[in-house]
Amino acid sequence: MSDRRRNTARELDIGQVEEKIKHTNPSQSSAKIRYTKRTDEEPGTYARIMIGVALSILMLYAVINSKVQVTAIKNEINKQQAEVQVLRNENNRMKTEIEKKSSTKAVESYAENVLGMQKLDKGQCEYIRLESGNVIEIPEAEENFFVKIVSEVEEFWEYLRG
């Protein structure tokens, strides 16, 4: 196969070949020269090249597409992280505001200024000593006469409705 590819006629251009033919056979000046197509390529070489190019293009597309998807996912992650950071900052601000409003001084100030409450003096405190232990029984408050009549009428009305 190496002899077939190494041909001196192919290394010369057409003009040189015609000159060699004229010099070797001067009596046959009307010698016909045959031109043949190169056939040293194996059959299917063109098809293999095209398949290789197509596969290369397909692989390049896959790589680029994966990079695009990775970039899109990274951008989405960055957006979500920024949103989380904003929410954390808002949460910290709200916690600080709650702590500020629920401090002892703020509660005392609100009670005195808005509600009109005052601190107790020691003379205003009254301590009670219980003889029956730590249990206090508070009797139910008795309803007045008119409230009893209204409740009895309502019960009777409900009885009639069934």
C-alpha positions as CSV (number, residue, x, y, z in Angstrom):
1,M,0.0,0.0,0.0
2,S,2.9,2.3,0.6
3,D,4.1,1.8,-3.0
4,R,0.7,2.7,-4.3
5,R,0.8,6.0,-2.4
6,R,4.4,6.8,-3.5
7,N,4.2,7.5,-7.2
8,T,6.6,9.9,-8.9
9,A,4.0,10.8,-11.5
10,R,1.9,12.4,-8.8
11,E,4.8,14.4,-7.5
12,L,5.2,16.1,-10.9
13,D,2.8,18.5,-12.3
14,I,1.0,17.8,-15.6
15,G,3.3,19.9,-17.7
16,Q,6.4,18.0,-16.5
17,V,4.7,14.7,-17.3
18,E,3.9,15.8,-20.9
19,E,7.5,16.9,-21.3
20,K,8.8,13.5,-20.1
21,I,6.5,11.7,-22.5
22,K,7.7,13.8,-25.5
23,H,11.4,13.3,-24.6
24,T,11.1,9.6,-24.1
25,N,9.2,8.8,-27.3
26,P,9.8,11.5,-29.9
27,S,8.3,9.4,-32.7
28,Q,4.9,9.3,-31.0
29,S,4.2,13.0,-30.6
30,S,0.6,12.5,-30.7
31,A,0.6,10.2,-27.6
32,K,-2.5,10.5,-25.6
33,I,-2.1,11.3,-21.9
34,R,-4.5,9.7,-19.5
35,Y,-5.5,11.6,-16.5
36,T,-6.8,9.5,-13.6
37,K,-8.4,10.6,-10.4
38,R,-6.6,9.9,-7.2
39,T,-8.1,6.8,-5.7
40,D,-5.7,6.3,-2.8
41,E,-8.4,7.2,-0.3
42,E,-10.2,4.4,1.4
43,P,-13.9,4.1,0.7
44,G,-16.1,5.8,3.4
45,T,-13.4,8.3,4.5
46,Y,-15.6,11.3,3.6
47,A,-18.5,9.8,5.6
48,R,-16.2,9.2,8.6
49,I,-15.0,12.7,8.5
50,M,-18.5,14.1,8.4
51,I,-19.6,11.9,11.2
52,G,-16.6,13.0,13.3
53,V,-17.4,16.7,12.6
54,A,-21.0,16.1,13.5
55,L,-20.1,14.4,16.7
56,S,-17.6,17.2,17.5
57,I,-20.3,19.8,16.9
58,L,-22.8,17.8,19.1
59,M,-20.3,17.6,21.9
60,L,-19.5,21.3,21.7
61,Y,-23.2,22.1,21.9
62,A,-23.6,19.8,24.9
63,V,-20.7,21.5,26.7
64,I,-22.0,25.0,26.0
65,N,-25.6,24.0,26.9
66,S,-24.4,22.6,30.3
67,K,-22.4,25.8,31.0
68,V,-25.5,27.9,30.2
69,Q,-27.6,25.8,32.6
70,V,-25.0,26.0,35.3
71,T,-24.8,29.7,34.9
72,A,-28.6,30.1,35.1
73,I,-28.7,27.9,38.3
74,K,-25.9,30.0,39.9
75,N,-27.7,33.2,39.1
76,E,-30.9,31.8,40.7
77,I,-28.9,30.8,43.8
78,N,-27.4,34.2,44.0
79,K,-30.9,35.8,43.8
80,Q,-32.2,33.5,46.5
81,Q,-29.2,34.2,48.8
82,A,-29.7,38.0,48.3
83,E,-33.4,37.6,49.2
84,V,-32.5,35.5,52.3
85,Q,-30.0,38.2,53.4
86,V,-32.7,40.9,53.0
87,L,-35.1,38.8,55.1
88,R,-32.5,38.2,57.8
89,N,-31.7,41.9,58.0
90,E,-35.5,42.6,58.3
91,N,-35.8,39.9,61.0
92,N,-32.9,41.5,63.0
93,R,-34.4,44.9,62.7
94,M,-37.8,43.6,64.0
95,K,-36.2,41.8,66.9
96,T,-34.3,45.0,67.9
97,E,-37.6,46.9,67.7
98,I,-39.4,44.4,69.8
99,E,-36.6,44.4,72.4
100,K,-36.7,48.2,72.5
101,K,-40.5,48.3,72.9
102,S,-40.6,45.6,75.5
103,S,-37.8,47.0,77.8
104,T,-38.8,47.9,81.3
105,K,-38.3,51.6,80.8
106,A,-40.5,51.6,77.7
107,V,-43.3,49.7,79.5
108,E,-43.2,52.0,82.5
109,S,-43.2,55.1,80.3
110,Y,-46.2,53.8,78.3
111,A,-48.1,52.9,81.6
112,E,-47.5,56.3,83.1
113,N,-47.9,58.5,80.0
114,V,-50.6,56.8,78.0
115,L,-52.6,54.8,80.6
116,G,-52.1,57.2,83.4
117,M,-50.9,54.6,85.9
118,Q,-48.6,55.4,88.8
119,K,-46.2,53.3,90.8
120,L,-47.4,52.1,94.2
121,D,-45.9,53.6,97.4
122,K,-45.1,51.3,100.3
123,G,-48.0,52.7,102.2
124,Q,-50.4,51.6,99.5
125,C,-49.4,47.9,99.7
126,E,-51.6,45.7,102.0
127,Y,-50.6,42.3,102.9
128,I,-53.1,39.6,104.0
129,R,-52.4,36.6,106.1
130,L,-54.5,33.5,105.4
131,E,-55.3,31.1,108.2
132,S,-56.6,28.3,106.0
133,G,-53.5,27.9,103.8
134,N,-52.7,29.2,100.4
135,V,-56.2,28.7,98.9
136,I,-58.7,31.5,98.5
137,E,-62.3,30.8,97.6
138,I,-64.2,33.5,95.9
139,P,-68.0,33.1,96.0
140,E,-69.9,33.7,92.9
141,A,-71.4,37.1,92.7
142,E,-75.2,37.1,93.1
143,E,-77.1,38.4,90.1
144,N,-79.7,41.2,90.8
145,F,-83.4,40.6,90.5
146,F,-83.8,41.9,87.0
147,V,-81.0,39.8,85.6
148,K,-82.6,36.7,87.1
149,I,-86.0,37.5,85.5
150,V,-84.4,38.1,82.0
151,S,-82.5,34.8,82.2
152,E,-85.6,32.9,83.3
153,V,-87.6,34.4,80.4
154,E,-84.9,33.4,77.9
155,E,-84.8,29.8,79.2
156,F,-88.6,29.6,79.0
157,W,-88.5,30.9,75.4
158,E,-85.9,28.4,74.4
159,Y,-88.0,25.6,76.0
160,L,-91.0,26.6,73.8
161,R,-88.9,26.7,70.6
162,G,-87.8,23.1,71.3
